[in-house]
Amino acid sequence: YPTAAADAPCRCDDASVEPADPSPDPLPSPPTLRTGELVLRPWRWTDAPAVLAACQDPEIARWAGIPMPFGADEALAFLDGADTLWRDGAGAPFAITDAVTGALLGAITRFGPEGHRATLGCWVTAAARGRGVGTAAIRLITDWTFAITDVTRVEAFILAGNEPSHRMMARAGFTREGLLRAWDLGPDGQPADCVSWCRLRTDP
């Protein structure tokens, strides 16, 4: 998929895209995205302790489908998976961080594009909830995707019952399309219903 050239930052309204950190620490990736108080940047191997701490939260395990227990090996596997997505061109995973402190606030990944579609996945740390972090990150990565690709549709599939995430998608300008019965696996490993959300390039 196309990416912004390192010497030609892309701007999406009040958001900016900058070249990736030139140090050897970040995983190979396209630019860092900024908006307001948030920075979406490439994952770094040094993020492993923060990922490990964040993923002890049972709510992330419940709704995001991460393995439990989640230990140091799982944290490194998470970062390795992010590296693989970038290298294979299969997705764009970012750490959501505080623009001032650099603290990890969450994770967001754009999977694809596949044809005219791309899919989002996101989780927010317990300490960052209720601050609009997920909403801002979703808006930013969606605007970035529309700016640098020919994608027409960005979608997300949220487990039924995850009301905070449903509200987050609505605030980010996505439209609730309907219920997909037994579409995904729930926390217990059994088929579970999901709600389909979508934002089109032509949407306000």
Disulfide bonds with the S-S distance in Angstrom:
none
